[in-house]
Amino acid sequence: MGIQSLMMLADMAVLKLRKLFSDEKGDVNIVSIVVLIGIAVLLALVFKDQVTKLLESLFQTISGNATKAVGG
């Protein structure tokens, strides 16, 4: 993808966001989306250590199995 196509995609995204925020029918939806995003961020902060440990464990397992598969 070239820089121009990325800029065009960014411009389209900005236009869609402007339309979303200017549309008065979607005001309740916007509030609910913001609340859900806030809850997701809060949960990510609360369970940060557990998620980090889980991902590290998963990547170690994947890496170990890949090494075994390649090594024989």
C-alpha positions, 0 to 999 in steps of 0.5 A: 500500500502506498502512502497516498492510499493510506492517506485516502483511507485516513481521510475516509475514516475521518469523514465517516467519524464526522458523519457518525458524531454529527448524526443525532440519531446515534447519540445513545449508541455513541454513549454506549460505545464510549462506556463499553470502551471504558469498561474494556480499558478498565478490565485490561488494566485490572487483569494486565499481569494475568493477560501478560503471563498467559500470552508469555506462556502461550508464546513459549508453548508455540515456540517450543512446539515449533522448535520440536516440529522443525527439529524432528 
